[in-house]
Amino acid sequence: MRNLRKKFKRPKKSWNIEFMEDQNAVKSEYGLLTTKELLLSREKLRGFRQRARQLIAVANEAEKKILLGKIVKLGMLKEGSGLDDVLALDVKSILERRLQTILFKKGMATSINHARQLIVHGRVSINGVRIKFPSYIVTVEEEPKIGWYRGEPKKSEGPKRKGHVKEEAVESDVEEGVEAAETEAIEGGTEEKEAEEDAEESAE
């Protein structure tokens, strides 16, 4: 059964002009195609912040270590950060860890939109595995392993189509027929010349 749970919440003042301008500026800066991508990133950040507030209210060192370890692994915080640092994160902290953003900042694309195109077309891989999602969150360990995907051969390297093979076979048959006809014509001309010479000798 399909899960119909909402993955993000829409802002209460979505038609506010200042809010829309800020939202469009962020979308343009990070090459987001739809507003949904931005809302999903905000929802992910909201989950981290909400969990941090819960751990501040109810001290749990084990859960705190897990949460901070996960955020540090994603590259949004440094080692030794606390729960207050989690509350200080903003949506750009999530967007900076997207594969699209990192690909552009590594100089592998000429623009943020070019980076998105390369990923969607399957040209980018992480540790040899092709990733086709620009919103993929890259961990600190995965970042140095970003490269080009070269796992599939080009179409031009494949076998020739049957039509091409058939055309080549026809051309070769024609060439063989022409050569055979030329050989027969030469042999026939030689026989006629020999017969004429025999006739002249007998007449003498």
N, C-alpha and C positions, 0 to 999 in steps of 0.2 A: 504494500500500500504506500502511496506517495506521501511524503512528509510535507504537510502544508504549513508548518510553523514558519513564521516570518523570521528572516535572517537579519533584518535591520529595521530601525525605526525612522520614520520620516520626521524632519524637524517641524516644530509647531508653527514657526513663521517662515515657511518655505518661500513665500512670495515677497518677502522683505527685500527691497532693492539693494541695500548694503550687503545683506547676507548673500544674495545671488551674485553680486559682483565679486565678493571674496571667494565664493564657491567656484565661479568660472575662472578666476585667476589661478586657483590651486589646480583645477583640471587642466588648464593650459600649461602650467609649469611642469606637471608630471605626466602629461600626455594621456590623460584619462579619456576614454571614449564616451562614457555615460556617467550620469550622476550616481547611478547605482554603485559603481566601483568606489566612489568616494564615501558613500553611505556605509558600505560594507567595511571599509577601513576604519571608519569612525566607530562602528559597532564592535570591531575587534579591540580597539583601544578602550572603549567603554567597559568591556569585559575585564581587561587588565586593571583598570582603575577601580572598578567595583570590588574586585577581589582584594586589592590592596587596602581599601577602606575597611573591609570586613576583618582583615588580619590585624589592622591597627586597633580595631575595637576589641577583638578577641585574640590575644597573643597566642600564636602557634608557630613555633620556630621551624618545625618540619615543613609545614605548608608555605611558610615564608621563604624558606630556602628553595623549595620547588618553583615557586612563582618567579623569584628573582633569577634563579638559574635559567629558566626558560626565556625570560626577556633578555638576559645577557647573551644567551646562545643565539638569539635572533639579531644581536648587534645593536639593540636600541638603548642599552645601558652598559656601563663598564663594570668590571669586577669591583666589589666593595660598595655598590650602590645600595640604598635602602628603599623602604616603601614610600617615603616622601618623594624620592626621585621618580617613582612610578606615577605618582599623582601629577608630576610636573610634565609628563609626556603629552605631546599633542598629535594630531592626525598626521603631521608631516614625518613624525618619527616612524610611523608605519609605512608611509609612502616611500621613504628613503630606502627601505629594505626590499622594495619590489624588484623583481628581476629586470623589468623594463628600465627602472632608474639606474640600477647598478651597471647594466650593460652600457648605457649612455655615458656614465661617469668614468667607466674604464676605457673610453675612447674607441669602443668597438662599433659605434654607430655615429652618424654625422649629426643626428638630432634625436630628441626624445621620441618623436613619432616614427623615425626610421628604426629605432630600437624596437618599438612595438611591432612594426612590420616584419622585422627579421625573426622575432620570436614566434609570431603567428604563422609564418611560412615554414617553421620547423628548421631554421638555420642554426639555432642555439642549443647547446647542451650543457649539462652539469655533470662532470665526471663521466662523460661519454653517453649519458642518458638524455635524449631529446626532451626539452620542456617547451610546450606550446602555449603556456599561460603567462601573459605579461604580469599578472597580479601575484605570481608565485613569490612567497616570502623566502628570501635567501638567508641561510644561517651564516655565521662567521666562518665555519669550517668549509662550507660549500663555495664561498665567494672566490677563492683562488682557483677553483676547479671549473669556472665558467669558460667555455670555449665554443668553437664551431662544431656543428654536427656534420660528420662525414660518413655516416653509416650506410647510406643507400647509393647505389650507382646511378649515374645520370641516364636519362632515357636514350640518349644517343649511343650509349655503350651497350645497349641490349642487342638481341639477335635481330637480323633483318626480317622484314615482313615477308609473308609468303608471296605476295605480288611481285616484290623485287626479285626474289629467287626465280620465279617463273619467267619474268622478263629477261633475266640474264640467260636462262636456259634457252629461250627462243632465239636470242641474239647469237649464242654459240652454235645452235643448230644451223642458222642461216649461214654463218661464216664457214662451217664445215661443208655445207652444200655448195657454196661458191667455190671453195678450194677443190672439191671433187669434180665439179664441172670444168674448171680450168685444166685439171690434170687429164680428164678425158679428151678435151679439145686438143691438148698438146700431143697426146698419144695418137689420136686420130690423124692429125696432120702429119706426124712422122710416118705412119703406115702408108698414107697416100703418096708421100714423096718417094718412099722405097719402091712402091709399085710402079711409078712412072719411070724410075731409073731402070728397073728390070725390063720394062717394055722397050726402052730405047736400046738397051744392050742386045735384046733378041732381034730387033729390026736391023741392026748392024750386021 
